[in-house]
Amino acid sequence: MPESENHLDNLRLELRRGIVVLAVLSQMDTARYGYSLIQQLAAQGLEVEEGTLYPLLRRLEKQGLLESEWEVGEARPRKYYKISPQGRAVLATLTADWLETVEVMRKLLQGENHG
C-alpha cells in the first residue's frame, strides 16, 4: 500500500475512533452480546471489529456506562450488556455534543465561516 493510502487510512481510523463509543451506547437499550452488536452496527453501516468492540464493552462497563449479566441457558454462556442509567445520561450529553459538532463541521466544510 502506498504511503499516502496508509496515511489516509490512519486519518480515517482517528475519525472513527471517537464515534464508536457513541454508536455502541446508542444501540444498548436492548441487552446485547458482543457478536449481535457487531451485526447490528454492521447492518446500519458501521463495521466494528471484535478486537475493537470487546475491550470497549469491558471499558464502558468498568466506567459504569453499561451493565452486564451472563446468560447461561444456551449452548455457550454469553455476556449481555445493556446501557445503565449513568450511560443514558452520558449518551444524551454525547449525542447533543455530536449533533453540535456535526453542524459546526457542516458550516466549516461548506465555507459558511470563511471570513
C-alpha positions as CSV (number, residue, x, y, z in Angstrom):
1,M,0.0,0.0,0.0
2,P,1.4,3.4,-0.9
3,E,2.4,5.6,2.0
4,S,-0.3,8.2,1.1
5,E,-3.1,5.5,1.3
6,N,-1.7,4.3,4.6
7,H,-1.7,7.8,6.0
8,L,-5.3,8.3,4.8
9,D,-6.4,5.0,6.4
10,N,-4.8,6.2,9.7
11,L,-6.7,9.5,9.5
12,R,-10.0,7.7,8.8
13,L,-9.3,5.5,11.8
14,E,-8.8,8.5,14.0
15,L,-12.1,10.0,12.8
16,R,-13.9,6.7,13.6
17,R,-12.4,6.0,17.0
18,G,-14.4,8.6,18.8
19,I,-17.7,7.7,17.2
20,V,-17.6,4.0,18.1
21,V,-18.4,4.8,21.8
22,L,-21.4,6.9,20.8
23,A,-22.6,4.3,18.3
24,V,-22.3,1.5,20.9
25,L,-24.1,3.4,23.6
26,S,-26.9,4.3,21.1
27,Q,-27.6,0.6,20.5
28,M,-27.7,-0.7,24.1
29,D,-31.3,-0.1,25.1
30,T,-31.8,-3.8,24.4
31,A,-29.5,-6.2,26.1
32,R,-27.0,-7.5,23.5
33,Y,-24.0,-9.7,23.5
34,G,-20.9,-8.7,21.5
35,Y,-21.4,-10.5,18.3
36,S,-25.1,-9.4,18.0
37,L,-23.9,-5.8,18.5
38,I,-21.3,-6.2,15.8
39,Q,-24.1,-7.5,13.4
40,Q,-26.4,-4.7,14.4
41,L,-23.8,-1.9,13.8
42,A,-22.8,-3.5,10.5
43,A,-26.4,-3.7,9.3
44,Q,-26.6,0.1,9.9
45,G,-23.3,0.7,8.0
46,L,-20.7,0.8,10.8
47,E,-18.2,-2.0,10.7
48,V,-16.6,-2.7,14.1
49,E,-14.1,-5.5,14.6
50,E,-14.3,-7.9,17.5
51,G,-10.8,-6.7,18.7
52,T,-12.2,-3.2,19.0
53,L,-15.6,-4.0,20.4
54,Y,-15.0,-6.4,23.2
55,P,-12.4,-4.3,25.0
56,L,-14.7,-1.3,24.5
57,L,-17.6,-3.1,26.1
58,R,-15.5,-4.1,29.1
59,R,-14.2,-0.5,29.5
60,L,-17.7,1.0,29.3
61,E,-18.9,-1.5,31.9
62,K,-15.9,-0.6,34.2
63,Q,-16.8,3.1,33.7
64,G,-20.4,2.4,34.8
65,L,-21.9,3.2,31.4
66,L,-23.0,-0.4,30.7
67,E,-24.3,-3.2,32.9
68,S,-23.9,-6.8,32.2
69,E,-25.2,-10.3,33.1
70,W,-24.3,-13.7,31.9
71,E,-26.9,-15.8,30.1
72,V,-26.0,-19.5,30.7
73,G,-29.1,-21.1,29.3
74,E,-27.7,-21.5,25.8
75,A,-25.0,-23.8,24.4
76,R,-22.4,-21.3,25.2
77,P,-22.6,-18.8,28.1
78,R,-22.9,-15.2,26.8
79,K,-22.4,-11.9,28.5
80,Y,-25.2,-9.5,27.7
81,Y,-24.6,-5.8,28.0
82,K,-27.3,-3.0,28.5
83,I,-26.9,0.7,29.0
84,S,-27.0,1.9,32.6
85,P,-28.8,5.0,33.9
86,Q,-25.4,6.7,34.0
87,G,-24.8,5.5,30.5
88,R,-28.1,7.1,29.4
89,A,-27.1,10.4,30.8
90,V,-23.7,10.2,29.1
91,L,-25.4,9.2,25.8
92,A,-27.7,12.2,26.0
93,T,-24.7,14.5,26.5
94,L,-22.6,12.9,23.8
95,T,-25.5,13.0,21.4
96,A,-26.0,16.7,21.9
97,D,-22.3,17.3,21.6
98,W,-22.1,15.2,18.4
99,L,-25.0,17.0,16.7
100,E,-23.5,20.4,17.6
101,T,-20.1,19.3,16.2
102,V,-21.7,17.9,13.0
103,E,-23.4,21.3,12.5
104,V,-20.2,23.2,13.1
105,M,-18.3,21.0,10.7
106,R,-21.0,21.3,8.1
107,K,-20.6,25.0,8.2
108,L,-16.8,24.8,8.1
109,L,-16.7,22.3,5.2
110,Q,-19.3,24.2,3.2
111,G,-17.4,27.5,3.7
112,E,-20.0,29.4,5.7
113,N,-17.5,30.6,8.3
114,H,-14.8,31.8,5.9
115,G,-14.2,35.4,6.9
